[in-house]
Amino acid sequence: METIFKTNTNQLDNKFLVAIKRLFKDQDIEITIRNVDETAYLLSNKANREHIFSSVAEYQNEKTTSFTLEEFYHKYEKSIGNE
């Protein structure tokens, strides 16, 4: 089993360690700690990078639409149902 935990160091406490010990009871595990740079991660993939730059260009050329959450619900209420 492989599990990835993404968290901030301010959220690490003894409960986290106890949860890991319970999840992987009596097993050898490997813990890797990596500083997450989300921008670098998103730009590391060619398809993601092209999509991001395309989206930014659309925004800069005013080819996007803005609306409130209520406007979104009203416009798409048939598609999303009444959950």
C-alpha positions, 0 to 999 in steps of 0.5 A: 500500500502507498499513501501520500499525506500532504500537510503543513508542518504546523498540523503535525502532532502526536495524533498524526504519528499514532494514526500512521502507526495504526494504519501500518501496524507492524510493517516496515515503512519508508517516510519521505519528506519533500517541500511541495512547490505546487507551481513547479509541479504543475509546470513540470508536465508539458500538457499541464504547462500548455493548458495553464498558459492557454488559460492565462492567455484566454483570461488576458484576452478577456475570453473568460466569463465571471459569475457568482456561485449563485449565478452558476447554480441558477445557470446550471441547476438542471445539470447539477440537480437539487442536491 
